[in-house]
């Protein structure tokens, strides 16, 4: 009996159980991706026009990205309490919207509806923050894969929830709003005591690599399965029975990763967190023995940065380490005899724990933020305008591209975390170099959209989806490495502000403004042609009251080229960050010499 209780306790404290539970929660957390499905119901039920509906969309984007309160509460409250607040916000916000739509409560003014949408969607920031904070702390040596997988499931949640709603097959379209209000709330409340830092995991485990390979395999299978089901539903249609069967298979695939903590608990002797916390932490070569010497060593390292010649950074790894060790030894000797006075820098050094205020005065943080702003902002512009882009190029089935970019977004988040982890772990090179590569791919994707060549929509969707998704696995992991884990929630939620800021400027001003300008030019040309034709035949003008619509590659030619230029700027910023942080990553990840 005691053995069974010990196994159960070990299972509940297993960090892989926390990770799997976070994956399940993230599968329901991307409620903002369903706004395109619930907005027609709101529009028809409340009699809104397109401008009023766009106001609700802005409120949704702000609620999805403004997570300062969530980041702060995740630092001062237990994570279960923060998750409960997020679940209640989701239930109250979208639940009240559902009651308004079905007529159970009086219709509210538009500004109140915007507040409800903001509150409901803001609950997602609590889910994202709690999942990332707990799992990054549980897997500090595997931040790339962890962030990539969790953000990937958040991006895929729209497709998952859509498939579950298709299984319900109800004629009441308002039921989707009810599912958005109740479904995530129930899942989060069921898992909120599991998702937490379990502590003590400072070292890689032998089972980690095989476990991550298994999770990646499930993710790829899940993405391929969803893409196949979407294509079948779009092309040939599926019966109610087949749709239900497909959804059951989907839920089974989501449950499969639970075998990892089960196997680790039942068949492998994992070191408990309490035991691991007693193990000695691997010390870097030359580290001090005592707390005092360690502090002095860190100060000496900062002084080495001041006196080190710039050409040292260009030397091969082993030679660079040797030169830095020589400089450090001379500084130690000089400090011991009083020849130099070791000065302490105010605040933490890169790679240590920063507060948000301390990070905001660092150039590296703003380089990371601006790179994310230009890169993800240009990608979100495509996502927001994908329907009009495909229509302008003559495609009638626009939802196919929406489904495809959702899958590529998911794979970009998974792949970005995986590849960047190889770069930092095998080569001790800065993670943002992978960000620069994906931004180059996005620049090429925007160029394809600008040219409007045959098949450009497919290639552009692929490149933009992969590049946009990779931002949300690489940037949070890089922020945790450069600025620490102590205030990771606040740092992460500040970085997410780049998304609505980029969307507001790039999509709301640049892309939409150019589109309307080209549409007006085409409307005037058609109007003049039809007026001349009317005068010739009927002696009167024909009035064209159709809404503005642009056709041809010219509609997004200039805006796509501008987005491509923004991606090039993002590449330059990322490469500057790589140059500035090479020493930091070498110190964090370089393996000690034997």
C-alpha positions as CSV (number, residue, x, y, z in Angstrom):
1,X,0.0,0.0,0.0
2,X,2.8,2.4,0.9
3,X,4.5,1.5,-2.5
4,X,1.3,2.4,-4.3
5,X,1.0,5.7,-2.4
6,X,4.6,6.5,-3.2
7,X,4.1,5.8,-6.9
8,X,1.0,8.0,-6.9
9,X,2.8,10.8,-5.2
10,X,5.7,10.5,-7.6
11,X,3.2,10.6,-10.5
12,X,1.5,13.7,-9.3
13,X,4.9,15.5,-8.8
14,X,6.3,14.4,-12.1
15,X,7.3,17.3,-14.3
16,X,6.2,15.5,-17.4
17,X,2.7,15.3,-16.0
18,X,2.8,19.0,-15.6
19,X,4.0,19.4,-19.2
20,X,1.3,17.1,-20.6
21,X,-1.4,18.9,-18.5
22,X,-0.1,22.2,-19.9
23,X,-0.4,20.8,-23.4
24,X,-4.0,19.9,-22.8
25,X,-4.8,23.3,-21.4
26,X,-3.1,25.0,-24.3
27,X,-5.3,22.9,-26.7
28,X,-8.3,24.9,-25.3
29,X,-6.5,28.2,-24.7
30,X,-6.5,29.7,-28.2
31,X,-10.0,30.9,-28.0
32,X,-9.1,34.1,-29.9
33,X,-8.6,32.0,-33.1
34,X,-12.3,31.2,-33.1
35,X,-13.4,34.8,-33.3
36,X,-13.8,34.5,-37.1
37,X,-16.3,31.7,-36.5
38,X,-18.4,33.4,-33.7
39,X,-18.3,36.9,-35.2
40,X,-21.0,36.2,-37.9
41,X,-23.4,35.0,-35.2
42,X,-22.8,38.1,-33.2
43,X,-23.2,40.3,-36.3
44,X,-26.5,38.7,-37.4
45,X,-28.0,38.5,-33.9
46,X,-27.2,42.1,-32.8
47,X,-27.5,43.7,-36.2
48,X,-23.9,45.0,-36.3
49,X,-22.3,46.4,-39.4
50,X,-18.7,45.6,-40.4
51,X,-17.2,48.6,-38.6
52,X,-18.8,47.7,-35.3
53,X,-17.7,44.1,-35.7
54,X,-14.2,45.3,-36.4
55,X,-14.3,47.1,-33.0
56,X,-15.0,43.8,-31.3
57,X,-12.1,42.3,-33.2
58,X,-9.7,45.0,-31.9
59,X,-11.0,44.3,-28.3
60,X,-10.3,40.7,-28.9
61,X,-6.7,41.3,-30.1
62,X,-6.1,43.6,-27.1
63,X,-7.4,41.0,-24.6
64,X,-5.3,38.3,-26.2
65,X,-2.1,40.3,-26.0
66,X,-2.3,42.7,-23.0
67,X,-1.2,40.4,-20.2
68,X,0.6,42.7,-17.7
69,X,-1.9,41.8,-15.0
70,X,-1.6,38.1,-15.7
71,X,2.2,38.3,-15.6
72,X,2.1,40.2,-12.3
73,X,-0.4,37.9,-10.6
74,X,1.5,34.8,-11.7
75,X,4.5,36.1,-9.8
76,X,2.7,37.1,-6.5
77,X,-0.1,34.4,-6.4
78,X,0.0,30.6,-6.6
79,X,-0.4,29.6,-10.2
80,X,-3.7,27.8,-9.5
81,X,-5.1,31.1,-8.2
82,X,-4.0,32.9,-11.4
83,X,-5.5,30.2,-13.5
84,X,-8.8,30.4,-11.6
85,X,-8.9,34.1,-12.3
86,X,-8.3,33.5,-16.0
87,X,-11.0,30.8,-16.1
88,X,-13.5,33.1,-14.4
89,X,-12.7,35.9,-16.8
90,X,-13.2,33.6,-19.8
91,X,-16.6,32.3,-18.3
92,X,-17.9,35.8,-17.4
93,X,-16.8,37.5,-20.6
94,X,-17.9,35.0,-23.3
95,X,-20.8,33.7,-21.1
96,X,-22.4,37.1,-21.0
97,X,-21.9,37.5,-24.7
98,X,-23.7,34.2,-25.2
99,X,-26.6,35.4,-23.0
100,X,-26.9,38.6,-25.0
101,X,-26.8,36.7,-28.4
102,X,-29.6,34.3,-27.4
103,X,-31.7,37.1,-25.9
104,X,-31.6,36.0,-22.3
105,X,-30.3,39.4,-21.1
106,X,-30.9,42.9,-22.6
107,X,-28.7,44.0,-25.5
108,X,-25.8,46.0,-24.3
109,X,-24.1,49.0,-25.9
110,X,-21.2,48.3,-28.3
111,X,-18.5,49.6,-25.8
112,X,-19.8,47.2,-23.1
113,X,-19.7,44.3,-25.6
114,X,-16.1,45.3,-26.4
115,X,-15.3,45.1,-22.7
116,X,-16.9,41.7,-22.4
117,X,-14.9,40.4,-25.4
118,X,-11.7,41.9,-23.9
119,X,-12.3,40.3,-20.5
120,X,-13.2,36.9,-22.0
121,X,-10.2,36.8,-24.3
122,X,-7.9,38.2,-21.7
123,X,-8.3,34.9,-19.7
124,X,-6.1,33.3,-22.4
125,X,-3.1,35.4,-21.2
126,X,-3.4,33.7,-17.7
127,X,-3.4,30.2,-19.4
128,X,-0.4,31.0,-21.6
129,X,1.6,32.6,-18.8
130,X,1.0,29.9,-16.2
131,X,1.8,27.1,-18.7
132,X,5.0,28.7,-19.9
133,X,6.2,29.8,-16.4
134,X,5.7,26.4,-14.8
135,X,7.1,24.3,-17.6
136,X,10.1,26.6,-18.3
137,X,11.0,26.3,-14.7
138,X,10.6,22.6,-14.7
139,X,12.7,22.2,-17.9
140,X,15.3,25.0,-17.6
141,X,17.7,23.0,-19.9
142,X,15.1,22.4,-22.6
143,X,13.4,25.8,-23.0
144,X,13.2,25.8,-26.8
145,X,11.2,22.5,-27.2
146,X,9.0,23.3,-24.2
147,X,8.0,26.8,-25.4
148,X,7.6,25.6,-29.0
149,X,5.3,22.7,-28.1
150,X,3.2,24.7,-25.7
151,X,2.8,27.7,-28.1
152,X,2.2,25.3,-30.9
153,X,-0.8,23.7,-29.2
154,X,-2.1,27.2,-28.4
155,X,-2.0,28.0,-32.2
156,X,-3.6,24.7,-33.1
157,X,-6.4,25.0,-30.5
158,X,-8.7,26.8,-33.0
159,X,-8.6,23.8,-35.4
160,X,-9.1,21.4,-32.4
161,X,-12.1,23.3,-31.0
162,X,-13.6,23.7,-34.5
163,X,-13.4,19.9,-35.0
164,X,-15.0,19.3,-31.6
165,X,-17.9,21.7,-32.4
166,X,-18.3,19.9,-35.8
167,X,-18.9,16.7,-33.8
168,X,-21.7,18.4,-31.8
169,X,-23.5,19.2,-35.1
170,X,-26.1,21.5,-33.6
171,X,-28.1,23.9,-35.8
172,X,-27.8,26.6,-33.0
173,X,-24.7,28.5,-34.1
174,X,-24.7,30.4,-30.8
175,X,-23.7,27.1,-29.2
176,X,-20.1,27.8,-30.3
177,X,-20.0,30.9,-28.1
178,X,-21.3,28.7,-25.2
179,X,-18.6,26.2,-25.9
180,X,-15.9,28.9,-25.9
181,X,-17.2,30.2,-22.6
182,X,-17.6,26.9,-20.8
183,X,-15.1,24.5,-22.4
184,X,-11.8,26.2,-21.5
185,X,-13.1,27.1,-18.1
186,X,-13.9,23.4,-17.2
187,X,-10.5,22.2,-18.6
188,X,-8.5,24.8,-16.7
189,X,-10.3,24.2,-13.4
190,X,-9.7,20.5,-13.8
191,X,-6.0,21.0,-14.3
192,X,-5.1,24.1,-12.3
193,X,-3.6,22.2,-9.3
194,X,-1.4,20.1,-11.6
195,X,0.2,22.9,-13.6
196,X,2.9,24.3,-11.3
197,X,6.6,24.3,-10.8
198,X,7.6,21.1,-9.1
199,X,11.2,22.4,-8.4
200,X,14.6,20.9,-8.3
201,X,15.0,20.0,-12.0
202,X,18.3,21.7,-12.7
203,X,19.9,18.9,-14.8
204,X,19.1,17.0,-18.0
205,X,17.7,13.5,-17.5
206,X,18.6,10.5,-19.6
207,X,15.0,10.0,-20.5
208,X,14.4,13.6,-21.7
209,X,15.6,13.2,-25.2
210,X,13.4,10.1,-26.0
211,X,10.4,11.7,-24.3
212,X,10.7,14.9,-26.4
213,X,11.1,12.8,-29.5
214,X,7.9,11.0,-28.6
215,X,6.0,14.3,-28.0
216,X,7.3,15.7,-31.3
217,X,6.1,12.6,-33.1
218,X,2.7,13.0,-31.6
219,X,2.6,16.7,-32.6
220,X,3.6,15.9,-36.2
221,X,1.0,13.1,-36.4
222,X,-1.6,15.4,-34.9
223,X,-0.9,18.2,-37.4
224,X,-1.0,15.8,-40.4
225,X,-4.2,14.3,-39.1
226,X,-5.9,17.6,-38.7
227,X,-4.8,18.8,-42.1
228,X,-6.1,15.6,-43.7
229,X,-9.5,15.9,-41.9
230,X,-9.8,19.5,-42.9
231,X,-9.1,18.8,-46.6
232,X,-11.6,15.9,-46.6
233,X,-14.3,18.1,-45.0
234,X,-13.6,20.9,-47.6
235,X,-13.4,18.7,-50.7
236,X,-15.9,15.9,-50.3
237,X,-17.7,16.5,-47.0
238,X,-18.1,14.0,-44.2
239,X,-21.2,12.4,-42.7
240,X,-22.1,13.0,-39.1
241,X,-20.9,9.5,-38.1
242,X,-17.5,9.9,-39.8
243,X,-17.0,13.4,-38.3
244,X,-17.7,12.0,-34.8
245,X,-15.2,9.2,-35.4
246,X,-12.6,11.6,-36.6
247,X,-13.1,13.7,-33.5
248,X,-12.7,10.7,-31.2
249,X,-9.4,9.9,-32.9
250,X,-8.3,13.5,-32.4
251,X,-9.1,13.3,-28.7
252,X,-7.2,10.0,-28.4
253,X,-4.1,11.6,-30.0
254,X,-4.3,14.4,-27.5
255,X,-4.4,11.9,-24.6
256,X,-1.5,9.8,-25.9
257,X,1.4,11.9,-24.3
258,X,0.1,10.8,-20.8
259,X,2.0,7.6,-21.3
260,X,5.3,9.4,-20.7
261,X,4.7,10.3,-17.0
262,X,3.1,6.9,-16.5
263,X,6.1,5.0,-17.9
264,X,8.6,7.2,-16.0
265,X,6.7,6.6,-12.7
266,X,6.0,2.9,-13.1
267,X,9.0,1.5,-14.9
268,X,11.9,4.0,-14.5
269,X,13.6,5.2,-11.3
270,X,13.4,8.9,-11.8
271,X,15.3,11.1,-9.2
272,X,12.8,12.9,-7.1
273,X,12.9,16.7,-7.0
274,X,13.9,16.5,-3.3
275,X,16.8,14.2,-4.1
276,X,17.9,16.2,-7.1
277,X,18.0,19.4,-5.1
278,X,20.7,17.8,-2.9
279,X,22.9,17.0,-5.9
280,X,25.8,19.3,-6.6
281,X,25.2,21.8,-9.4
282,X,27.8,21.4,-12.2
283,X,30.2,24.3,-11.8
284,X,31.8,26.2,-14.7
285,X,35.6,25.8,-14.8
286,X,37.2,28.4,-12.6
287,X,34.1,29.0,-10.4
288,X,34.6,29.9,-6.8
289,X,34.3,27.5,-4.0
290,X,32.4,29.6,-1.5
291,X,29.6,32.1,-1.9
292,X,32.1,35.0,-1.4
293,X,34.5,33.7,-4.0
294,X,31.6,33.0,-6.4
295,X,30.4,36.6,-6.0
296,X,33.9,37.9,-6.5
297,X,34.3,35.6,-9.6
298,X,31.2,37.1,-11.1
299,X,32.4,40.6,-10.5
300,X,35.8,39.8,-12.0
301,X,34.0,38.4,-15.1
302,X,32.3,41.8,-15.5
303,X,35.6,43.5,-15.3
304,X,37.1,41.1,-17.8
305,X,34.4,42.4,-20.2
306,X,35.7,45.9,-19.7
307,X,39.3,45.2,-20.3
308,X,39.0,42.4,-22.9
309,X,40.2,43.4,-26.4
310,X,37.5,43.1,-29.0
311,X,39.5,40.7,-31.1
312,X,39.2,38.1,-28.4
313,X,35.6,37.5,-29.3
314,X,36.7,36.5,-32.9
315,X,39.1,33.8,-31.7
316,X,38.1,30.1,-31.8
317,X,36.3,28.8,-28.8
318,X,39.1,27.1,-27.0
319,X,41.6,30.0,-27.6
320,X,39.0,32.5,-26.5
321,X,38.4,30.7,-23.3
322,X,42.2,30.5,-22.7
323,X,42.6,34.3,-23.2
324,X,39.7,35.1,-21.0
325,X,41.1,32.8,-18.2
326,X,44.4,34.6,-18.5
327,X,42.8,38.0,-18.1
328,X,40.7,36.8,-15.2
329,X,43.8,35.4,-13.4
330,X,45.6,38.7,-13.8
331,X,42.6,40.6,-12.4
332,X,42.4,38.2,-9.5
333,X,46.0,38.7,-8.7
334,X,45.8,42.5,-9.1
335,X,42.7,42.7,-6.9
336,X,44.4,40.6,-4.2
337,X,47.3,43.0,-3.9
338,X,45.1,46.0,-4.2
339,X,46.5,47.1,-7.5
340,X,43.1,47.4,-8.9
341,X,39.7,48.0,-7.3
342,X,37.1,45.6,-8.4
343,X,33.9,47.5,-9.2
344,X,30.5,46.1,-9.0
345,X,28.0,46.8,-11.7
346,X,24.5,47.9,-10.7
347,X,21.8,45.4,-11.5
348,X,22.1,41.9,-12.9
349,X,24.2,40.8,-15.8
350,X,22.7,39.1,-18.9
351,X,21.8,35.6,-18.2
352,X,20.8,36.4,-14.6
353,X,17.3,37.3,-13.2
354,X,16.0,40.7,-14.3
355,X,12.8,42.4,-13.3
356,X,10.7,44.0,-16.1
357,X,12.0,47.5,-15.2
358,X,15.6,46.3,-15.3
359,X,15.1,44.6,-18.6
360,X,13.4,47.7,-20.1
361,X,16.6,49.7,-19.9
362,X,18.7,47.1,-21.7
363,X,19.4,47.4,-25.5
364,X,19.2,43.6,-25.9
365,X,15.6,43.6,-24.7
366,X,14.5,46.3,-27.2
367,X,16.4,44.6,-30.0
368,X,14.4,41.4,-29.2
369,X,11.1,43.4,-28.9
370,X,11.6,45.3,-32.2
371,X,12.6,42.2,-34.1
372,X,9.5,40.5,-32.9
373,X,7.4,43.6,-33.8
374,X,8.6,43.7,-37.4
375,X,8.7,39.9,-37.9
376,X,5.5,38.7,-36.2
377,X,3.6,42.0,-37.1
378,X,4.2,41.4,-40.8
379,X,3.1,37.8,-40.4
380,X,0.0,38.7,-38.5
381,X,-0.9,41.2,-41.3
382,X,-1.0,38.3,-43.8
383,X,-3.1,36.2,-41.4
384,X,-5.6,39.0,-40.9
385,X,-5.9,39.7,-44.6
386,X,-5.5,36.2,-46.0
387,X,-9.2,36.0,-47.1
388,X,-8.9,39.2,-49.2
389,X,-5.5,38.3,-50.5
390,X,-6.7,35.0,-51.9
391,X,-9.9,36.6,-53.3
392,X,-7.9,39.2,-55.1
393,X,-5.8,36.5,-56.8
394,X,-9.0,34.7,-58.0
395,X,-9.4,32.0,-55.4
396,X,-13.0,31.3,-54.3
397,X,-12.2,28.9,-51.4
398,X,-10.4,31.1,-49.0
399,X,-10.9,28.9,-45.9
400,X,-8.4,26.4,-47.3
401,X,-5.6,28.9,-46.9
402,X,-6.8,29.8,-43.5
403,X,-6.6,26.1,-42.4
404,X,-3.2,25.7,-44.1
405,X,-1.6,28.6,-42.4
406,X,-2.9,27.4,-39.0
407,X,-1.1,24.1,-39.6
408,X,2.1,25.8,-40.8
409,X,2.0,28.1,-37.8
410,X,1.8,25.1,-35.5
411,X,4.7,23.4,-37.3
412,X,6.7,26.6,-37.2
413,X,6.3,26.8,-33.4
414,X,7.3,23.2,-33.0
415,X,10.2,23.4,-35.4
416,X,11.5,26.8,-34.3
417,X,11.9,25.5,-30.7
418,X,13.5,22.2,-31.8
419,X,16.1,23.7,-34.2
420,X,17.0,26.6,-31.9
421,X,17.6,24.2,-29.1
422,X,20.1,22.2,-31.3
423,X,21.9,25.5,-32.1
424,X,22.3,26.5,-28.5
425,X,23.0,23.1,-27.0
426,X,25.3,21.6,-29.6
427,X,27.1,24.8,-30.7
428,X,26.5,27.2,-27.8
429,X,25.5,29.9,-30.4
430,X,22.7,32.5,-29.8
431,X,19.2,31.3,-30.3
432,X,18.1,34.5,-32.2
433,X,20.2,33.3,-35.2
434,X,17.4,30.9,-36.0
435,X,15.0,33.8,-35.7
436,X,17.0,35.7,-38.4
437,X,16.8,32.7,-40.7
438,X,13.0,32.4,-40.4
439,X,12.7,36.1,-41.0
440,X,14.6,35.8,-44.2
441,X,12.0,33.1,-45.2
442,X,9.2,35.4,-44.3
443,X,10.7,38.2,-46.5
444,X,10.7,35.7,-49.4
445,X,7.1,34.7,-48.6
446,X,6.0,38.4,-48.7
447,X,7.8,38.8,-52.1
448,X,5.8,35.8,-53.5
449,X,2.6,37.4,-52.3
450,X,3.6,40.7,-54.0
451,X,4.4,39.1,-57.3
452,X,1.1,37.1,-57.4
453,X,2.6,34.3,-59.5
454,X,0.7,31.0,-60.1
455,X,1.0,29.0,-56.8
456,X,2.3,32.0,-54.9
457,X,-0.5,31.7,-52.4
458,X,0.6,28.2,-51.4
459,X,4.3,29.1,-51.2
460,X,3.7,32.4,-49.4
461,X,1.3,30.7,-46.9
462,X,3.9,28.0,-46.1
463,X,6.8,30.5,-45.6
464,X,4.8,33.1,-43.6
465,X,3.1,30.4,-41.4
466,X,6.4,28.7,-40.6
467,X,8.2,32.0,-39.9
468,X,5.4,33.6,-37.9
469,X,5.0,30.5,-35.7
470,X,8.7,30.2,-35.0
471,X,8.8,33.7,-33.4
472,X,6.6,32.5,-30.6
473,X,8.9,29.6,-29.7
474,X,12.2,31.3,-30.1
475,X,11.6,34.8,-28.6
476,X,10.2,33.6,-25.2
477,X,13.0,31.1,-24.8
478,X,15.6,33.7,-25.7
479,X,14.1,36.1,-23.2
480,X,14.2,33.5,-20.4
481,X,17.9,32.9,-21.2
482,X,19.0,36.5,-21.4
483,X,16.8,37.9,-18.6
484,X,16.2,35.0,-16.3
485,X,13.2,33.1,-15.0
486,X,12.2,35.1,-11.9
487,X,10.1,37.6,-13.8
488,X,9.5,35.6,-16.9
489,X,5.8,36.0,-16.8
490,X,6.0,39.8,-16.9
491,X,8.7,39.8,-19.5
492,X,6.8,37.4,-21.8
493,X,3.5,39.4,-21.5
494,X,5.4,42.7,-22.4
495,X,6.8,41.0,-25.5
496,X,3.4,39.9,-26.6
497,X,2.4,43.6,-27.0
498,X,4.4,43.5,-30.2
499,X,1.7,41.5,-31.8
500,X,-1.3,43.9,-31.6
501,X,1.1,46.9,-32.1
502,X,2.3,45.4,-35.4
503,X,-1.2,44.4,-36.4
504,X,-2.5,47.9,-35.7
505,X,0.1,49.7,-37.8
506,X,0.9,47.1,-40.5
507,X,-2.6,45.7,-41.1
508,X,-4.9,48.5,-39.8
509,X,-3.0,51.4,-41.5
510,X,-0.6,50.2,-44.2
511,X,-2.2,47.1,-45.8
512,X,-5.9,48.2,-45.5
513,X,-5.1,51.8,-46.6
514,X,-3.3,50.6,-49.8
515,X,-6.0,48.0,-50.5
516,X,-8.8,50.7,-50.3
517,X,-6.7,53.0,-52.5
518,X,-6.4,50.4,-55.2
519,X,-10.0,49.4,-54.8
520,X,-11.1,53.0,-55.3
521,X,-8.9,53.4,-58.4
522,X,-10.5,50.2,-59.9
523,X,-14.0,51.4,-58.9
524,X,-13.4,54.8,-60.7
525,X,-12.2,53.0,-63.8
526,X,-15.2,50.7,-63.9
527,X,-17.5,53.6,-63.1
528,X,-16.1,55.7,-66.0
529,X,-16.2,52.8,-68.4
530,X,-19.8,51.9,-67.5
531,X,-20.8,55.6,-67.6
532,X,-19.4,56.0,-71.1
533,X,-21.1,52.7,-72.1
534,X,-24.4,54.0,-70.6
535,X,-24.2,57.3,-72.4
536,X,-23.5,55.6,-75.7
537,X,-26.5,53.2,-75.4
538,X,-29.0,54.8,-73.0
539,X,-27.9,58.4,-72.8
540,X,-27.7,58.1,-69.0
541,X,-25.1,57.0,-66.4
542,X,-25.3,53.7,-64.6
543,X,-24.8,53.9,-60.8
544,X,-22.5,51.3,-59.2
545,X,-23.5,50.8,-55.6
546,X,-21.4,47.7,-55.1
547,X,-19.0,47.7,-52.1
548,X,-15.3,48.5,-52.9
549,X,-13.4,45.4,-54.0
550,X,-9.9,45.1,-55.4
551,X,-8.9,42.4,-57.9
552,X,-5.4,41.3,-59.0
553,X,-1.9,41.2,-57.6
554,X,-1.8,45.0,-57.5
555,X,-4.1,45.0,-54.4
556,X,-1.3,43.8,-52.1
557,X,1.7,44.4,-54.2
558,X,3.1,47.5,-52.4
559,X,2.0,46.4,-48.9
560,X,3.7,43.0,-49.4
561,X,6.9,44.6,-50.5
562,X,6.8,46.9,-47.5
563,X,6.2,43.8,-45.2
564,X,9.2,42.1,-46.9
565,X,11.3,45.2,-46.1
566,X,10.2,45.1,-42.5
567,X,11.3,41.5,-42.3
568,X,14.7,42.5,-43.6
569,X,14.9,45.1,-40.8
570,X,14.0,42.4,-38.4
571,X,16.8,40.2,-39.7
572,X,19.3,43.0,-39.2
573,X,18.1,43.5,-35.6
574,X,18.3,39.8,-34.9
575,X,21.8,39.6,-36.2
576,X,22.9,42.5,-34.0
577,X,21.4,40.7,-31.0
578,X,23.3,37.6,-32.0
579,X,26.6,39.5,-32.1
580,X,25.9,41.1,-28.8
581,X,25.0,37.9,-27.0
582,X,27.6,35.4,-28.3
583,X,29.5,35.6,-25.0
584,X,26.4,35.1,-22.9
585,X,25.4,31.9,-24.8
586,X,28.9,30.6,-24.7
587,X,28.9,31.0,-21.0
588,X,25.5,29.5,-20.6
589,X,25.8,26.4,-22.8
590,X,29.4,25.8,-23.7
591,X,30.5,22.4,-22.3
592,X,33.4,22.5,-19.9
593,X,36.7,21.1,-21.1
594,X,37.8,17.7,-19.8
